[in-house]
């Protein structure tokens, strides 16, 4: 997972990237099917990369990308960027590994709770 060779950019990206459809209150709006239909564009974009992980920067994106992945049968894992940072620093608690794939869930790093 570490290294430039493991980064897969979506196309289009940066300022031309597609919205996931979960922001602006839409995630909590109650219009689940409409939100998922809008998010299908993002799902297709993520799936086209073939990546094993989709790294998100905010809670709404994380929840939406995770939901559309599950709903449309995606094979990627969705993680917050801070989850990977905490994992690399050895401070990711055992209960914070729920969204990690099997390849990272059991990474043996020091954590104060596991040292007790």
N, C-alpha and C positions, 0 to 999 in steps of 0.2 A: 504494500500500500504506500510505502514511502518512496519518494523519488519522482522526478519530472516525468519519467516514462509511464507513470501510473495516473497522470492527470488527463482526463478526457473533457475537452470543452464542448458545450452544446453549440449547435448552430441554428439560428444566429445567436450571438452572445453579446455581452457587455450592454451597451445602451439600446441595442436592438433585440435583446432577449425577450422571450415571452413571459408574461405574468403567470403565476401558478393558479390564480383565481381564488385564493383564500384570504386575501387582504381586504382592507377597507370595511371590515365588519361582515363580509360575505360568509366567512367561516361559521359565524354564530347566527346567521340570518334565518336559519330554518329552511332555506331553499336548497336542500342537499342535492337533489338531482340536477338542478340548474347549475350549481357550483361545480359538480362533477363534470357536467357537459362542457362547461367553459374550460375546466382543467384538463380536458382530454388533449388539447393542443400541447400543453406542457408535458403530459404523460408521454405522448408520442415523441416529443423532443428528447426526453430523458431516455426512453426505451431505445431510440435510434443510436445512442452513444454506446450501448452494450456494457455500460459501467455497472459494477457490482454495488456501488454506493452513490447516493445523491446527497451531497453535503449542502445543508441549508444554513442560513444565517439568522433567521428569526423564527419565533414560535408558530406564527400563522403559516408560513411557508412549510415548515416541518410537518405540521398537522395535515395540511392540504396535500403535500407531495406524498406523505405516507398513505393517506386515505385513497387518493386516486391510484396509487400503485397497487394497493390491495384490491380496490374495486375493479380495475381494468386488468388484473392478473400480472402485474409487474413482478420482475424477479430481483429488483434492486432493494437494498436497505437504505433507509433514510436516517441520516444522523445530523445533529447540530455540529457546527464547526467547533464549538466549545467542548463537546464530548470528546472529539479527537485530541484537542489540546490537553484536556485533563487526563486522558488515557496516556498520552506521551509523557506527561509530567509525573505519572504514577499517583494521581490523586482522584481517579475516577472510582467512586464507590461501587461495591457489588450490586447495589440496587439500581445503579445508573447505566447498566449494560443492556437493558431490554431491547434497544434498537440496533445493537451491534449484530453483525452476522456471526456465524460459527467461527470464522477465521479470526475474529478479534475478541469475541466474548470471553475467552479464557486466557487472554494475554496475561502473563504473570508479572504484574508490576506491584510495587509496594503501595499499600494504602493503610493508613493508621487503623481503620476499623478491622482490617484483616490481620493486623499484628497483635491484636489483644488476646 
